[in-house]
Amino acid sequence: MPLSPERANHAAEEVFAAFAVAVRAAGVPVTLDRSQAFLRAAATVGADHQSTTYWAGRATLCGSHDDLDRYDQVFAAWFSGESPRPGAPREAARKIQQADLGEGDGDGEGDEPDQTALRVAASSTEVLRHRDVADLSSAERAALGALFETLRPRAPRRLSSRRRPARRGDVDARRTLREQLRRGGEPVRLELRRRTTRCRRVVVLVDVSGSMSPYADSLLRWAHTMSSVNRQGTEVFTVGTRLTRVTAAMRLRDGDAAVSAAGQAVPDWSGGTRLGEALQVFLDRWGQRGVARGAVVVIMSDGWERGDSSLLGEQMRRLARLAHRVVWVNPHVGKAGYAPVQSGIVAALPFVDDLVAGHSMATFERVLEVVADA
């Protein structure tokens, strides 16, 4: 069964994003900006012709003449054919086909020969989106990092105290009187205004303790994705045996560089967990001074607390009074046999607005939606 145009375009974008990862793995310095430029170029020229895809990637992913040989080798291996050369004739339309999970008689009837829609039911990238991050190999983690760069997050919004002219809203008495005076006192239509909106602050607390180490890298990449859409309004901290502010690292444009800088700044990576004490330090030093006030606070942790769980409950109560909404992301939520019985999560749950899963790319996308709608 052919895919809808929307599903086909989404599948093509995932294939191109994975190709950019392969080019970077081959030694070509592909940055986030180059990857995004390639995705835009590929979407413009389409996936109908191998030659147009080749030139779209060569023009955007390669930064020097030294990159061309490695790019050609990856392109030839990735698309199972010789890479086009300058002056080569335009190739015939070529379909990108992968395993089709749908049932069919295999006679090919119903396919129009002049169409080049992608017939993808389950690509390796789609499977990767639903894999548990803790079970991925190093190569699969690299591919997952490229998928983070394709996310299009939305920042949560809030009403601002500023107002602007509008067709509907409250009467703007000052503008109405000013217009009336300009017309010599003649009656004029009422001028209206309405409140504008602005990005709401987002605070992310990432647990980097030993029990969360398989997920910490991906969770930091999620925080970097959130920072990219709300750069000045996103604060990121890591939580372990101490609290570390890594906001400056998360504001770097390149995701790999941001995660690497955060890792160098965190002294307690893969250590113990003292959520209550770390949360108390956050509230005393940053939270009550305005960082958490009216913000969407995202806590990414499995809830294992080695300290006093009653302290965590007390600090969560303080946080709930300050924050607009508290979202707890747990990598074990939704898995078979899981129940929130850990002392930390039990103490925190009464003050959590949303308890969501966070163990795969699909669940990370869901968390972005929850935060955007908060």
C-alpha positions as CSV (number, residue, x, y, z in Angstrom):
1,M,0.0,0.0,0.0
2,P,1.6,3.3,-1.0
3,L,2.4,5.8,1.7
4,S,0.6,9.1,1.9
5,P,2.6,12.1,0.7
6,E,3.0,13.3,4.3
7,R,4.4,9.9,5.4
8,A,6.6,9.7,2.3
9,N,8.1,13.1,2.9
10,H,8.7,12.3,6.6
11,A,10.4,9.0,5.6
12,A,12.6,10.7,3.0
13,E,13.7,13.3,5.6
14,E,14.8,10.5,8.0
15,V,16.8,8.8,5.2
16,F,18.6,12.0,4.3
17,A,19.3,12.8,8.0
18,A,20.8,9.3,8.5
19,F,22.9,9.9,5.3
20,A,24.3,13.1,6.8
21,V,25.3,11.1,9.9
22,A,27.1,8.6,7.7
23,V,29.0,11.4,5.9
24,R,30.1,12.8,9.2
25,A,31.2,9.4,10.4
26,A,33.4,9.1,7.4
27,G,35.4,12.1,8.5
28,V,33.6,15.0,6.8
29,P,33.1,17.9,9.3
30,V,29.3,18.0,8.9
31,T,27.9,20.6,11.3
32,L,24.3,21.1,12.4
33,D,23.9,24.0,10.1
34,R,25.1,22.0,7.1
35,S,22.8,19.1,8.0
36,Q,19.8,21.4,8.1
37,A,20.9,23.1,4.9
38,F,21.1,19.6,3.2
39,L,17.6,18.6,4.5
40,R,16.2,21.9,3.1
41,A,18.0,21.4,-0.3
42,A,16.9,17.7,-0.5
43,A,13.3,18.7,0.2
44,T,13.5,21.3,-2.5
45,V,14.9,19.1,-5.3
46,G,13.0,16.0,-4.1
47,A,14.1,12.3,-4.0
48,D,13.1,11.6,-7.6
49,H,16.6,11.6,-9.1
50,Q,19.9,10.4,-7.6
51,S,21.9,13.1,-9.3
52,T,19.9,15.9,-7.7
53,T,20.3,14.3,-4.3
54,Y,24.0,14.0,-4.9
55,W,24.5,17.6,-5.8
56,A,22.3,18.8,-2.9
57,G,24.5,16.9,-0.5
58,R,27.8,17.9,-2.1
59,A,26.9,21.6,-2.1
60,T,25.8,21.7,1.5
61,L,27.7,18.9,3.4
62,C,31.2,19.4,1.9
63,G,33.3,22.3,3.1
64,S,36.4,21.8,1.1
65,H,37.9,19.9,-1.8
66,D,39.4,17.4,0.6
67,D,35.9,16.3,1.6
68,L,34.7,15.3,-1.9
69,D,36.4,11.9,-2.2
70,R,35.0,10.7,1.2
71,Y,31.6,12.2,0.3
72,D,31.6,10.3,-3.0
73,Q,32.4,7.0,-1.3
74,V,29.7,7.4,1.3
75,F,27.1,8.4,-1.3
76,A,28.0,5.4,-3.6
77,A,27.7,3.0,-0.6
78,W,24.6,4.6,0.8
79,F,22.5,4.7,-2.4
80,S,23.9,1.5,-3.9
81,G,25.2,2.9,-7.1
82,E,28.0,5.0,-8.6
83,S,27.9,8.6,-7.6
84,P,27.1,11.0,-10.4
85,R,29.9,13.1,-11.9
86,P,29.9,16.5,-13.5
87,G,28.4,16.3,-16.9
88,A,26.6,13.0,-16.3
89,P,23.2,12.8,-17.9
90,R,20.2,13.0,-15.5
91,E,19.3,9.5,-14.3
92,A,15.9,8.0,-14.6
93,A,13.6,8.3,-11.7
94,R,14.8,5.9,-9.0
95,K,12.6,4.7,-6.1
96,I,14.1,4.2,-2.6
97,Q,12.5,1.0,-1.5
98,Q,12.8,-0.8,1.8
99,A,11.0,-3.6,3.6
100,D,7.3,-3.4,3.2
101,L,5.3,-4.8,6.2
102,G,2.0,-4.7,4.4
103,E,0.5,-7.8,2.8
104,G,0.4,-7.9,-1.0
105,D,0.3,-10.4,-3.8
106,G,3.7,-9.2,-5.1
107,D,2.6,-8.6,-8.7
108,G,3.2,-4.9,-8.5
109,E,-0.3,-4.0,-9.8
110,G,-1.5,-0.6,-8.7
111,D,1.9,1.2,-9.0
112,E,2.0,3.9,-11.5
113,P,5.3,3.9,-13.4
114,D,5.6,7.7,-13.6
115,Q,5.3,8.2,-9.9
116,T,8.3,8.1,-7.5
117,A,6.6,8.1,-4.1
118,L,8.7,6.4,-1.4
119,R,7.3,3.0,-0.5
120,V,8.6,2.7,3.0
121,A,6.7,0.9,5.8
122,A,9.5,0.3,8.2
123,S,12.9,1.8,7.6
124,S,15.9,1.3,10.0
125,T,15.5,4.9,11.0
126,E,11.9,4.3,12.0
127,V,12.8,1.3,14.0
128,L,15.6,3.3,15.7
129,R,13.0,5.9,16.8
130,H,11.3,3.3,19.0
131,R,14.4,1.6,20.4
132,D,15.4,2.0,24.0
133,V,18.4,4.3,24.2
134,A,20.0,2.0,26.8
135,D,20.1,-0.8,24.2
136,L,21.8,1.1,21.4
137,S,25.3,0.6,20.0
138,S,27.7,3.4,19.6
139,A,26.9,3.7,15.9
140,E,23.2,3.7,16.6
141,R,23.7,6.4,19.2
142,A,25.5,8.5,16.5
143,A,22.6,8.1,14.2
144,L,20.2,9.0,17.0
145,G,22.2,12.2,17.5
146,A,21.4,13.2,14.0
147,L,17.7,12.5,14.5
148,F,17.7,15.1,17.4
149,E,18.8,17.7,14.8
150,T,15.7,17.1,12.7
151,L,13.3,17.8,15.6
152,R,11.2,21.0,15.3
153,P,10.4,21.9,18.9
154,R,7.9,24.6,20.0
155,A,8.5,26.8,23.0
156,P,5.6,27.1,25.5
157,R,3.9,30.5,25.4
158,R,2.5,32.8,28.0
159,L,0.6,36.1,28.0
160,S,2.8,39.2,28.2
161,S,1.9,42.5,29.9
162,R,2.5,44.3,26.6
163,R,-0.4,45.0,24.4
164,R,-0.6,45.6,20.6
165,P,-3.3,47.0,18.2
166,A,-5.7,44.3,17.1
167,R,-9.1,43.9,15.4
168,R,-10.5,42.3,18.5
169,G,-9.9,42.9,22.2
170,D,-10.1,45.6,24.7
171,V,-10.7,49.3,23.9
172,D,-7.5,51.3,23.6
173,A,-8.7,54.6,25.1
174,R,-5.5,56.4,24.6
175,R,-5.2,55.6,20.9
176,T,-8.9,56.3,20.4
177,L,-8.8,59.8,22.0
178,R,-5.6,60.6,20.1
179,E,-7.3,59.7,16.8
180,Q,-10.3,61.7,17.8
181,L,-8.2,64.8,18.5
182,R,-6.4,64.4,15.3
183,R,-9.7,64.7,13.5
184,G,-10.8,67.8,15.3
185,G,-13.0,66.1,17.9
186,E,-15.1,64.2,15.3
187,P,-16.2,60.7,16.5
188,V,-14.1,57.9,15.2
189,R,-14.1,54.2,15.4
190,L,-12.9,52.5,18.6
191,E,-9.3,51.4,18.6
192,L,-8.7,48.0,20.1
193,R,-5.8,46.2,21.6
194,R,-4.9,42.8,22.9
195,R,-2.1,41.2,25.0
196,T,0.8,39.7,23.2
197,T,2.5,36.4,24.0
198,R,6.1,35.5,24.7
199,C,8.1,32.4,25.3
200,R,7.7,30.9,28.8
201,R,10.9,29.9,30.6
202,V,11.8,26.2,30.6
203,V,14.0,24.7,33.3
204,V,15.5,21.2,32.7
205,L,17.0,19.1,35.5
206,V,18.9,16.1,34.1
207,D,19.8,13.2,36.4
208,V,23.3,12.0,35.5
209,S,23.7,9.4,38.2
210,G,24.9,5.9,37.7
211,S,21.4,4.5,37.1
212,M,20.7,7.1,34.5
213,S,24.0,7.0,32.7
214,P,22.7,5.1,29.7
215,Y,20.2,7.9,29.1
216,A,22.1,10.9,30.2
217,D,23.7,11.7,26.8
218,S,20.3,11.6,25.0
219,L,18.6,13.6,27.7
220,L,21.2,16.3,27.3
221,R,20.6,16.3,23.6
222,W,16.9,16.8,24.3
223,A,17.8,19.8,26.5
224,H,20.0,21.2,23.7
225,T,17.1,20.8,21.3
226,M,14.9,22.8,23.7
227,S,17.5,25.4,24.1
228,S,17.8,25.9,20.3
229,V,14.2,27.1,20.1
230,N,14.2,29.1,23.3
231,R,17.9,30.0,23.7
232,Q,17.6,32.8,26.3
233,G,14.7,31.3,28.2
234,T,16.0,27.8,28.8
235,E,18.0,26.8,31.9
236,V,19.7,23.4,32.1
237,F,21.1,21.7,35.2
238,T,22.5,18.3,35.9
239,V,21.7,16.5,39.1
240,G,23.7,13.8,40.8
241,T,25.6,14.1,44.1
242,R,25.6,17.8,43.4
243,L,23.9,20.4,41.2
244,T,25.7,21.7,38.1
245,R,24.5,24.5,35.8
246,V,25.3,23.7,32.2
247,T,23.2,26.3,30.5
248,A,26.2,27.9,28.7
249,A,27.2,24.6,27.2
250,M,23.6,23.9,26.0
251,R,23.6,27.2,24.1
252,L,26.3,26.0,21.7
253,R,24.8,25.5,18.3
254,D,26.4,22.1,17.6
255,G,24.8,19.3,19.5
256,D,27.9,17.2,19.8
257,A,29.9,20.2,21.1
258,A,27.2,21.1,23.5
259,V,27.0,17.6,25.1
260,S,30.8,17.3,25.2
261,A,31.1,20.7,26.9
262,A,28.4,19.7,29.4
263,G,30.2,16.4,30.1
264,Q,33.5,18.2,30.9
265,A,31.7,20.6,33.3
266,V,29.9,17.9,35.3
267,P,32.1,16.5,38.1
268,D,29.7,13.8,39.3
269,W,28.8,12.0,36.1
270,S,27.6,8.4,36.7
271,G,27.8,8.9,40.5
272,G,25.2,8.7,43.3
273,T,21.8,10.4,43.5
274,R,20.7,13.0,46.0
275,L,17.7,14.5,44.3
276,G,16.3,16.2,47.4
277,E,19.5,18.0,48.4
278,A,20.2,19.0,44.7
279,L,16.6,20.3,44.3
280,Q,17.0,22.3,47.6
281,V,20.2,23.9,46.3
282,F,18.4,24.8,43.0
283,L,15.5,26.4,44.8
284,D,17.6,28.3,47.3
285,R,20.0,29.7,44.8
286,W,18.1,30.0,41.5
287,G,14.4,28.9,41.9
288,Q,13.1,31.5,44.3
289,R,15.0,34.3,42.6
290,G,12.9,33.9,39.5
291,V,14.3,31.0,37.4
292,A,11.5,28.6,38.4
293,R,8.8,31.2,39.0
294,G,6.1,30.7,36.3
295,A,8.4,28.3,34.4
296,V,7.8,24.8,33.0
297,V,10.2,22.6,35.0
298,V,11.2,19.3,33.4
299,I,12.9,16.8,35.8
300,M,14.5,13.8,33.9
301,S,15.2,11.0,36.4
302,D,14.2,7.5,37.3
303,G,13.4,8.5,40.9
304,W,16.1,6.5,42.7
305,E,16.9,8.6,45.8
306,R,19.8,7.6,48.0
307,G,19.1,10.5,50.4
308,D,16.1,11.4,52.5
309,S,12.9,11.0,50.4
310,S,11.0,13.2,52.7
311,L,13.4,16.0,51.9
312,L,12.6,15.5,48.2
313,G,8.9,15.6,48.8
314,E,9.3,18.9,50.7
315,Q,11.3,20.5,47.9
316,M,8.9,19.2,45.3
317,R,6.1,21.0,47.3
318,R,8.1,24.2,47.1
319,L,8.8,23.7,43.4
320,A,5.1,23.1,42.6
321,R,4.2,26.4,44.3
322,L,6.7,28.3,42.1
323,A,6.5,26.6,38.7
324,H,3.7,26.9,36.2
325,R,3.9,23.2,35.5
326,V,6.2,20.3,36.6
327,V,6.9,17.5,34.1
328,W,8.7,14.4,35.3
329,V,10.4,12.3,32.6
330,N,11.1,8.8,33.6
331,P,12.8,6.3,31.2
332,H,11.0,3.3,32.8
333,V,7.4,4.6,32.5
334,G,5.4,2.6,30.2
335,K,7.7,-0.5,30.2
336,A,6.2,-3.9,31.1
337,G,6.2,-4.5,34.9
338,Y,7.2,-1.0,35.9
339,A,5.4,0.6,38.9
340,P,6.4,3.9,40.5
341,V,7.4,2.4,43.8
342,Q,10.8,3.9,44.3
343,S,11.0,6.2,47.4
344,G,11.9,9.2,45.4
345,I,9.2,9.0,42.8
346,V,6.6,8.2,45.4
347,A,7.5,11.3,47.4
348,A,7.5,13.5,44.2
349,L,4.4,12.2,42.4
350,P,1.8,14.3,44.4
351,F,3.5,17.5,43.1
352,V,4.0,16.4,39.5
353,D,1.6,17.5,36.8
354,D,2.8,15.2,34.0
355,L,4.6,11.8,34.4
356,V,5.8,10.8,30.9
357,A,8.2,8.2,29.4
358,G,11.6,9.2,28.2
359,H,13.6,6.2,26.8
360,S,13.4,6.6,23.0
361,M,13.3,9.1,20.2
362,A,9.5,8.7,19.9
363,T,9.0,9.4,23.6
364,F,11.4,12.4,23.5
365,E,9.2,13.9,20.7
366,R,6.2,13.3,23.0
367,V,7.9,15.2,25.8
368,L,8.5,18.2,23.5
369,E,4.8,18.2,22.8
370,V,3.9,18.1,26.5
371,V,6.3,21.0,27.2
372,A,5.0,23.1,24.3
373,D,1.4,22.6,25.4
374,A,2.1,23.4,29.0
